[in-house]
Amino acid sequence: KESDNIYIQNEEIKPLYYTHDRLFGRNKRFIGQRTINKIILGLMGYPNEGATINQDYCIQLLKQQQFDVFEPTFFDSYFLPYLNGKPFVITVHDMIMERLGCDDWQAHQKKMLCPLAAAIHVPSENTKKDLVDILNISPEKIYVIPHGAPTKPPVSYPSPFSFPYVLFVGARLLYKNFGPFVEECAIVIEHHPKLHIVCTGSPFSEDEQKLIAEHNLSQNIIQLFASEQELQSLYQNAVAFVYPSAYEGFGMPILEAFSCECPVMLNNASCFPEVGGDAAIYFDINRRGDLAEHILSFYKTSSYDRNALIIKGKERLKQFSWNKSAQKLKQIYNNLT
């Protein structure tokens, strides 16, 4: 009944104004924090956190035992005492924290729950391989269910800018390789001063602003928070969408770009070749100058070659269907009952 998701328009769902992040700061966790948070929320007139409210309600339903298979929506073991021997299935979207060597609460819970699950579904073969390699999970109980492509064809929008640009979408955490991306784009902009970089997501940090200034890109880079419609417009009118990340569980922006007929450039790592197939241009973000070389080459490519890549992207989309994903998940459940 409560959420801090800004996209939710349902009037029945209240915004969750008081969360861990607002009270103590993002990514600051300590022993006893949950108890302190609940006390403060109670004094504010919030009897419990939204997550606890949802858990309490779920426990009530579990106690009724009117289910065959349970699937939690997060890595929290609260439900285990209430299963009474019934199987549970778990989703593992990625193994980013484990790959980065972070032994946080989520990674600890995942390590504990995955061996106990009757089945695990993941969005890519790459994530399945990581589960086997890192947590030593039997591959026989891991099922690959790729995400589906956007179901609605996007409406065509005019370019929001009068200049050409490459597009960077989403968070800019360390493994996203935003720093190397900026360095490579700086090489390209030396040859094409009118080219810009457009980044969606949060405002640039002080370190990012310093990096941008060091490469003389302050006049060539834009940060904005894009609505769904604005994001479609950004994809549709970009020179290319560039995804330099070192690791993703699937990479949904790839399918978003394909659906908006945007050329796609991917770091040749993680699950990207698995998702992009032959419909993307691949580069090595760890080899200095490689991305810049690919952007420079594509920037001057013919409209025929550009359209050929876009057509491949549209064909690639046909391999990703939410209906197919749902049927595969249904089969997992059926096999356990």
C-alpha positions in Angstrom: 0.0 0.0 0.0 3.0 2.3 0.2 5.8 3.0 -2.3 8.4 5.5 -3.2 8.2 4.7 -6.9 7.5 8.0 -8.7 5.9 6.3 -11.7 3.0 4.8 -9.6 -0.2 6.8 -10.3 -2.6 4.7 -8.3 -4.3 6.9 -5.7 -4.8 3.9 -3.4 -1.0 3.5 -3.0 0.5 6.2 -0.7 4.0 7.6 -1.2 6.4 6.2 1.3 7.8 9.5 2.7 9.9 8.0 5.5 12.3 5.3 4.4 15.7 4.2 5.6 17.3 6.4 2.9 15.5 9.5 4.1 16.1 8.9 7.8 19.7 7.7 7.8 21.0 8.4 4.2 21.4 6.1 1.2 23.5 3.0 1.6 24.0 3.6 5.4 23.1 0.4 7.2 23.8 -0.7 10.8 22.7 -3.2 13.4 19.4 -2.2 15.0 18.6 0.3 12.3 15.3 -1.5 11.5 14.1 -1.3 15.1 15.0 2.4 15.4 13.4 3.1 12.1 10.1 1.5 13.2 10.1 3.5 16.5 10.7 6.8 14.6 8.0 6.0 12.1 5.6 5.2 14.9 6.2 8.6 16.5 5.5 10.1 13.1 2.2 8.4 12.8 3.5 5.6 10.5 2.9 2.3 12.5 5.3 0.3 10.3 7.4 0.6 7.2 5.6 -0.3 4.0 7.8 -3.4 3.6 6.8 -4.6 7.1 3.2 -4.0 6.4 3.4 -6.0 3.2 5.3 -8.8 5.0 2.8 -9.0 7.8 0.0 -9.4 5.3 1.9 -12.0 3.3 2.5 -14.0 6.5 -1.2 -14.0 7.1 -1.8 -15.5 3.7 1.0 -18.0 4.1 -0.5 -19.2 7.4 -3.8 -20.0 5.5 -1.8 -22.5 3.3 -4.0 -21.8 0.3 -1.2 -22.1 -2.2 0.9 -24.7 -4.0 4.1 -22.7 -4.7 5.4 -19.5 -3.2 7.6 -16.9 -4.9 9.0 -14.0 -2.8 9.6 -10.7 -4.5 12.9 -10.0 -2.7 15.7 -11.8 -0.9 14.2 -11.8 2.5 13.9 -15.1 4.5 10.9 -13.9 6.6 8.6 -16.4 4.9 10.6 -19.6 5.5 8.9 -20.6 8.9 5.5 -20.4 7.2 5.9 -22.6 4.2 5.2 -25.9 6.0 7.1 -27.9 3.5 5.7 -26.3 0.4 8.2 -25.3 -2.3 9.3 -21.8 -3.1 10.8 -20.4 -6.4 13.1 -17.4 -6.4 14.2 -14.9 -9.1 17.8 -13.9 -9.4 18.1 -10.9 -11.8 21.9 -10.6 -11.5 25.0 -11.3 -9.5 26.4 -7.8 -9.6 27.1 -7.5 -5.9 28.8 -10.9 -5.8 30.9 -10.1 -8.9 32.0 -6.9 -7.2 32.9 -8.7 -4.0 30.2 -7.0 -1.9 29.0 -9.2 1.0 26.0 -7.0 1.9 22.7 -8.1 3.4 21.1 -8.9 0.0 24.1 -11.0 -1.1 24.0 -12.8 2.3 20.2 -13.5 1.9 20.6 -14.7 -1.7 23.4 -17.1 -0.6 21.2 -18.5 2.0 17.9 -18.8 0.0 19.2 -20.1 -3.4 20.2 -23.5 -2.1 16.8 -23.9 -0.4 14.7 -22.9 -3.4 13.0 -25.6 -5.4 13.7 -23.7 -8.6 15.4 -20.5 -9.6 14.7 -18.4 -12.7 17.2 -15.9 -14.2 17.0 -13.6 -17.2 20.1 -14.8 -19.0 22.5 -17.7 -19.4 25.2 -15.4 -18.1 23.4 -15.0 -14.7 22.9 -18.8 -14.6 26.6 -19.3 -15.1 27.4 -16.9 -12.3 25.0 -18.7 -9.9 26.7 -22.0 -10.7 30.2 -20.5 -10.4 29.8 -18.3 -7.4 27.1 -20.0 -5.2 27.7 -23.6 -6.5 24.0 -24.0 -7.4 23.0 -27.0 -9.4 22.4 -25.9 -13.0 19.5 -28.4 -13.2 17.3 -26.2 -11.0 18.1 -22.9 -12.7 15.8 -21.9 -15.6 16.6 -19.1 -18.0 13.6 -16.9 -18.7 14.6 -13.8 -20.7 12.6 -10.6 -20.3 10.1 -9.6 -22.9 10.3 -6.8 -25.3 8.2 -3.6 -25.0 4.7 -4.5 -26.2 3.6 -1.2 -27.5 5.2 0.3 -30.6 6.5 3.8 -29.7 5.0 6.9 -31.1 7.4 8.9 -33.2 8.6 12.1 -31.6 10.8 14.9 -33.0 14.3 15.3 -31.6 14.4 17.3 -28.4 17.7 18.8 -29.5 19.1 20.6 -32.5 22.4 18.8 -32.4 23.5 15.1 -32.8 24.1 13.1 -29.6 25.0 9.7 -28.2 22.8 8.4 -25.4 23.7 7.0 -22.0 20.8 5.6 -20.1 20.4 4.9 -16.3 22.6 4.8 -13.3 26.3 5.6 -13.4 27.7 3.3 -10.7 31.3 2.2 -10.9 30.6 -0.9 -12.9 28.6 1.1 -15.4 31.9 2.4 -16.8 30.7 6.0 -17.1 34.2 7.3 -16.6 35.7 5.4 -19.5 32.7 6.3 -21.6 33.3 10.0 -21.1 37.0 9.6 -22.0 36.1 7.8 -25.2 33.5 10.3 -26.2 36.0 13.1 -25.6 38.1 11.6 -28.3 35.1 11.6 -30.7 34.1 15.2 -29.9 37.6 16.4 -30.8 36.8 15.3 -34.3 33.1 16.3 -34.2 32.6 19.3 -31.9 28.9 19.5 -32.5 28.3 16.0 -31.1 26.9 15.9 -27.6 26.4 13.3 -24.8 22.9 13.0 -23.3 22.6 11.2 -20.0 19.4 10.2 -18.3 19.2 9.7 -14.5 20.4 11.5 -11.4 22.4 14.8 -11.5 26.1 14.6 -12.0 28.1 14.2 -8.8 31.0 16.4 -8.0 33.5 13.8 -9.1 31.6 13.4 -12.4 31.5 17.1 -12.9 35.3 17.2 -12.4 35.8 14.4 -14.8 33.7 16.2 -17.4 35.5 19.4 -17.0 38.9 17.7 -17.2 37.9 16.5 -20.7 36.5 19.9 -21.7 33.0 18.4 -22.2 31.0 20.8 -20.0 29.4 22.3 -23.1 28.8 19.0 -24.8 27.1 17.0 -22.1 23.6 17.1 -20.8 22.0 15.3 -17.8 18.2 15.1 -17.5 15.5 13.0 -15.9 13.4 11.6 -18.7 9.7 10.5 -18.5 8.7 7.4 -20.5 7.7 9.6 -23.5 10.9 11.7 -23.3 13.0 8.6 -23.1 11.4 7.2 -26.3 12.2 10.5 -28.0 15.8 10.3 -26.8 16.2 6.8 -28.2 14.5 7.6 -31.5 16.7 10.6 -32.3 20.1 9.5 -31.0 23.1 8.8 -33.2 23.4 5.6 -31.1 22.6 4.2 -27.6 25.9 3.2 -25.9 25.9 0.7 -23.1 29.5 0.5 -21.7 28.5 -1.4 -18.5 30.8 -4.2 -17.3 27.9 -6.3 -16.0 24.2 -6.6 -16.2 21.7 -9.3 -15.5 19.9 -8.7 -18.8 20.1 -5.1 -20.0 16.5 -4.0 -20.6 17.6 -0.7 -22.3 18.9 -2.8 -25.2 15.3 -3.9 -26.0 14.0 -0.4 -25.4 16.5 1.0 -28.0 15.7 -1.7 -30.5 11.9 -0.9 -30.2 12.7 2.8 -30.8 14.7 2.0 -33.9 17.9 3.3 -32.2 21.3 1.9 -33.2 22.9 0.0 -30.3 26.5 -0.2 -29.2 27.4 -2.7 -26.5 30.4 -3.5 -24.4 31.4 -7.0 -25.4 30.9 -8.4 -21.9 28.5 -10.0 -19.6 25.1 -11.0 -21.1 25.2 -8.3 -23.9 26.1 -10.6 -26.9 23.4 -12.9 -25.6 20.7 -10.2 -25.7 22.0 -8.1 -28.6 23.0 -10.9 -31.0 24.0 -9.6 -34.4 21.8 -6.5 -34.0 24.4 -4.4 -32.1 27.9 -3.1 -32.6 30.3 -4.4 -30.0 33.4 -2.7 -28.5 35.9 -3.4 -25.7 35.6 -0.6 -23.0 38.8 -1.8 -21.5 40.8 -1.2 -24.7 41.5 2.5 -24.9 40.2 4.1 -28.1 38.1 1.1 -29.1 34.7 2.7 -28.4 35.8 6.0 -29.9 36.9 4.2 -33.0 33.5 2.5 -33.3 31.5 5.7 -32.7 33.7 7.6 -35.3 33.2 4.8 -37.8 29.4 4.6 -37.2 29.0 8.4 -37.2 30.1 8.6 -40.9 28.4 5.4 -42.0 25.8 5.4 -44.8 22.1 5.7 -44.1 21.8 2.2 -45.7 24.1 0.6 -43.2 22.5 2.5 -40.3 19.0 1.3 -41.4 20.3 -2.3 -41.8 21.4 -2.3 -38.2 18.0 -0.9 -37.1 16.2 -3.6 -39.1 18.3 -6.3 -37.3 17.3 -4.7 -34.0 13.6 -5.0 -34.9 14.0 -8.6 -35.9 15.9 -9.3 -32.7 13.0 -8.0 -30.7 10.8 -10.9 -31.9 12.9 -13.3 -29.8 11.8 -11.6 -26.6 8.1 -12.0 -25.6 6.4 -11.5 -22.2 3.9 -14.2 -23.2 6.7 -16.7 -23.8 8.3 -15.7 -20.5 5.0 -16.1 -18.6 4.5 -19.6 -20.2 8.0 -20.7 -19.1 7.4 -19.5 -15.6 4.0 -21.2 -15.5 5.7 -24.5 -16.5 8.2 -24.2 -13.6 5.3 -23.8 -11.2 3.4 -26.7 -12.8 6.4 -29.0 -12.5 6.5 -28.4 -8.7 2.8 -29.2 -8.0 
